[in-house]
Amino acid sequence: MIRKFSLASIIFMAAIVSNCQKDVSYKVYALKYEEAVNYSALDWVVGANPKDSILNCNMFWFLKGNNGRNVLVDCGYIKTTRTGTKKYIRPDSVLQRINIDPSDITDVIITHPHSDHIGGIVLFPKAIFWMQEDDYNYFVGKAWQQDGQRRAFEKDDVRNLVEINLQDRLKLIKGDNLEIIPGIKVFTGSKHTFENQYVLVNPDSESNKILIADDAIWFYYNINHMLPANLSIDPKSYVDAMKRMKTLVSNPDFIIPGHDDLLFSKFPQVADWVVQIGN
């Protein structure tokens, strides 16, 4: 028997689906996995005052969805040989401080393939990974040619990412201003790497819209002075992206840089080296 649906019924069902999607929301956490080091701002920011300083740490982000999704934005690294004398905690161990097991992670959004953001991908065996297609292609291909730009890239990360692709756990995104997961949009254009992306969480919220700039803004210093990072393919695009970010959120406090330790005193602590951003 074939059921017939009226136009009104179809519109009603579409409205229900739409409302369910809009009701998706995430709690956002920043997690530090390596302690901060004090640097001259000029070491990291083009055009900075040499008398100014910044606190540089390594971090990643956890998004707890009311839809059952447990999403990471980047995942740190696991090569302890690069930490030197700095205090380091493996990213999966930091997550366990808020009672999240690596197997609980459903998705990982890779903003860009620098080793301090992608080295931990092997820690999350059940996750689907999301990456810009153009960034992926450059990372596994042209970056390793004679004229390639591969600063902060690691060959082991290439191998691990290709293996995840072979396991059918890599989703390649192509484009800007795209909702890749309900309640999560990605944007491109900053040119920190070939096509890095930054992440807007809860885009339909009036008060809890949070933009994880990641390395599209390294420090509050960058956006406060509108100066690019010293690792950028196109410094002008980097600055233009920061200007755009200011238009995407209503609360400028919810534009979150990728390496600034000030973040961990700006927002309430929920565990050691973990803060919650927004509601």
C-alpha positions as a printed Julia matrix, in Angstrom:
279×3 Matrix{Float64}:
  0.0    0.0    0.0
  1.38   3.39  -1.0
  0.79   6.15   1.53
 -0.02   9.57   0.17
  1.16  12.69   1.96
 -0.44  16.07   1.57
  1.67  19.16   0.92
  0.8   20.35   4.45
  2.11  17.1    5.94
  5.36  17.39   4.03
  5.84  20.99   5.16
  5.06  19.97   8.75
  7.64  17.14   8.71
 10.25  19.4    7.12
  9.66  21.96   9.87
 10.18  19.28  12.53
 13.49  18.21  10.96
 14.61  21.83  10.68
 13.73  22.59  14.3
 15.56  19.48  15.5
 18.69  20.6   13.65
 18.49  24.09  15.15
 18.14  22.62  18.64
 21.55  20.97  18.39
 24.02  22.66  20.7
 27.48  22.02  22.07
 29.35  22.75  25.24
 32.86  23.91  24.35
 36.03  23.14  26.28
 39.65  24.13  25.71
 42.22  21.6   26.86
 45.9   22.38  27.29
 48.33  19.51  26.81
 51.65  21.34  27.08
 52.56  24.14  29.47
 53.07  27.71  28.35
 56.38  29.38  27.58
 56.98  33.13  27.64
 58.26  34.55  24.34
 58.85  37.91  22.8
 55.76  38.72  20.72
 58.08  39.44  17.8
 59.1   35.75  17.73
 55.58  34.82  16.62
 53.79  37.92  15.32
 54.92  39.92  12.29
 55.29  43.6   13.18
 54.94  43.12  16.95
 56.57  45.47  19.43
 59.8   43.71  20.54
 59.1   44.86  24.11
 55.82  42.92  24.23
 55.58  39.3   25.29
 53.13  36.44  24.84
 52.48  33.13  26.62
 52.5   30.33  24.06
 50.95  26.95  24.94
 49.6   23.98  23.0
 45.91  23.12  23.21
 42.95  21.49  21.47
 39.15  21.69  21.9
 36.33  19.35  22.88
 32.71  19.92  21.81
 30.09  18.0   23.8
 26.89  17.82  21.75
 23.37  17.27  23.04
 22.96  15.03  19.97
 25.43  12.37  21.14
 28.37  13.79  19.16
 31.72  14.15  20.95
 33.81  16.3   18.64
 37.44  17.35  18.85
 38.88  20.34  17.04
 42.43  19.11  16.45
 44.07  16.54  18.69
 47.55  17.62  19.74
 50.65  15.48  19.29
 52.18  12.46  20.99
 55.89  12.89  20.22
 57.27  13.55  23.69
 60.77  14.05  22.26
 59.72  17.53  21.12
 58.61  18.77  24.54
 62.1   19.31  25.97
 61.83  20.33  29.61
 58.24  21.54  29.27
 55.46  19.78  31.15
 53.43  17.65  28.73
 50.31  15.48  29.12
 49.11  13.28  26.28
 45.86  14.65  24.79
 43.8   11.53  25.56
 44.89  11.74  29.2
 43.74  15.37  29.42
 40.33  14.33  28.07
 40.01  11.74  30.8
 40.11  14.58  33.33
 36.57  15.4   32.17
 35.61  11.72  31.94
 35.93  11.38  28.17
 37.55   8.23  26.84
 39.33   8.27  23.45
 36.81   5.74  22.13
 34.0    8.2   22.97
 35.19  10.65  20.31
 32.91  10.52  17.27
 34.53  13.21  15.11
 37.79  15.13  14.82
 37.92  18.35  12.81
 41.45  18.91  11.53
 41.99  22.63  11.13
 45.39  22.14   9.47
 48.13  19.52   9.38
 50.88  21.07  11.5
 52.24  18.38  13.79
 51.08  20.02  17.04
 47.49  19.81  15.76
 47.41  16.49  13.94
 50.01  14.26  15.6
 47.45  12.68  17.95
 45.09  11.34  15.28
 46.11   7.75  16.1
 44.67   8.14  19.62
 41.02   8.13  18.47
 40.22   4.78  16.82
 36.48   5.28  16.26
 36.47   8.89  15.09
 35.59  10.28  11.67
 38.06  12.96  10.61
 37.12  16.13   8.72
 39.67  18.11   6.69
 39.7   20.56   3.81
 40.42  18.65   0.6
 42.88  21.23  -0.73
 44.84  21.19   2.54
 44.95  17.4    2.48
 46.12  17.24  -1.12
 48.88  19.75  -0.48
 49.96  18.04   2.74
 50.31  14.55   1.25
 51.59  15.76  -2.13
 53.16  19.03  -3.18
 54.45  19.94   0.29
 57.11  17.26  -0.13
 58.27  18.4   -3.56
 61.42  20.5   -3.92
 59.56  23.83  -3.79
 57.01  22.74  -1.17
 56.26  24.58   2.06
 56.44  21.95   4.79
 57.56  23.79   7.91
 55.98  22.09  10.98
 54.88  19.11   8.85
 55.89  15.57   9.86
 56.21  12.57   7.54
 54.7   10.24  10.15
 51.58  12.42  10.21
 51.26  12.01   6.43
 51.45   8.23   6.8
 48.9    8.18   9.62
 46.47  10.43   7.78
 46.68   8.39   4.58
 46.02   5.25   6.63
 42.91   6.84   8.16
 41.78   7.69   4.63
 42.29   4.06   3.61
 40.13   3.03   6.57
 37.31   5.2    5.16
 37.41   7.47   8.22
 38.44  10.7    6.46
 35.84  13.12   5.09
 37.29  15.7    2.73
 35.54  19.08   2.67
 35.77  21.52  -0.2
 34.55  25.02   0.43
 33.89  27.87   2.83
 31.0   28.59   5.19
 29.83  24.97   5.28
 27.91  23.16   8.01
 29.78  19.86   8.09
 28.08  18.52  11.25
 24.75  19.83  12.62
 25.6   22.89  14.71
 29.19  23.17  13.43
 30.33  25.27  10.45
 33.8   25.68   8.95
 35.37  28.63   7.17
 38.51  29.04   5.08
 40.64  31.83   3.69
 43.23  32.67   6.34
 46.08  30.88   4.52
 47.97  29.8    7.63
 48.52  26.62   5.62
 47.44  25.9    2.06
 43.73  25.82   3.02
 43.34  25.67   6.8
 39.88  26.01   8.3
 38.44  27.57  11.44
 35.29  26.46  13.24
 32.04  28.19  14.27
 30.13  26.3   16.96
 26.42  26.87  17.7
 26.01  29.18  14.67
 22.28  29.71  15.27
 22.66  30.68  18.92
 22.08  34.26  20.02
 24.35  34.11  23.07
 26.55  31.02  22.79
 28.06  31.29  19.31
 31.75  30.37  19.66
 34.43  30.7   17.0
 37.47  28.46  17.39
 39.98  30.33  15.26
 42.76  27.88  16.04
 45.9   29.01  14.19
 43.95  31.43  12.03
 44.63  33.53  15.15
 47.6   32.38  17.21
 47.23  34.87  20.07
 44.93  37.61  21.3
 47.84  39.85  20.35
 47.23  39.06  16.66
 43.61  40.15  16.61
 44.05  43.05  19.03
 46.74  44.57  16.78
 45.54  43.08  13.45
 48.96  41.56  12.77
 49.62  38.22  11.04
 51.42  35.21  12.46
 54.94  34.65  11.23
 53.9   31.31   9.72
 51.49  32.16   6.93
 51.35  31.6    3.18
 49.62  34.97   2.66
 49.82  37.52   5.53
 47.13  39.74   3.96
 44.65  36.86   3.83
 45.49  36.09   7.46
 44.55  39.63   8.53
 41.46  39.7    6.3
 40.25  36.47   7.93
 40.56  38.02  11.39
 38.44  40.97  10.24
 35.84  38.53   8.95
 35.78  36.59  12.23
 34.68  39.71  14.07
 31.51  39.71  11.96
 30.67  36.06  12.69
 30.11  36.29  16.45
 28.16  38.72  18.61
 30.53  38.4   21.58
 34.2   39.1   20.7
 35.27  37.18  23.82
 34.11  34.06  21.97
 36.77  34.36  19.27
 39.27  31.79  20.51
 42.95  31.84  19.44
 44.99  28.68  18.98
 47.98  29.1   21.3
 47.33  31.84  23.84
 47.67  30.71  27.46
 45.6   33.73  28.56
 42.59  31.66  27.53
 43.04  29.5   30.63
 42.65  32.45  32.98
 39.89  34.08  30.94
 37.35  31.25  31.27
 36.27  29.09  34.25
 38.37  26.04  35.02
 36.54  22.7   35.17
 39.64  20.52  35.64
 43.39  20.99  35.69
 44.35  22.49  32.29
 40.69  22.45  31.12
 38.33  25.44  30.85
 34.76  25.77  29.61
 33.96  28.48  27.06
 30.41  29.82  27.06
 27.39  28.0   28.46
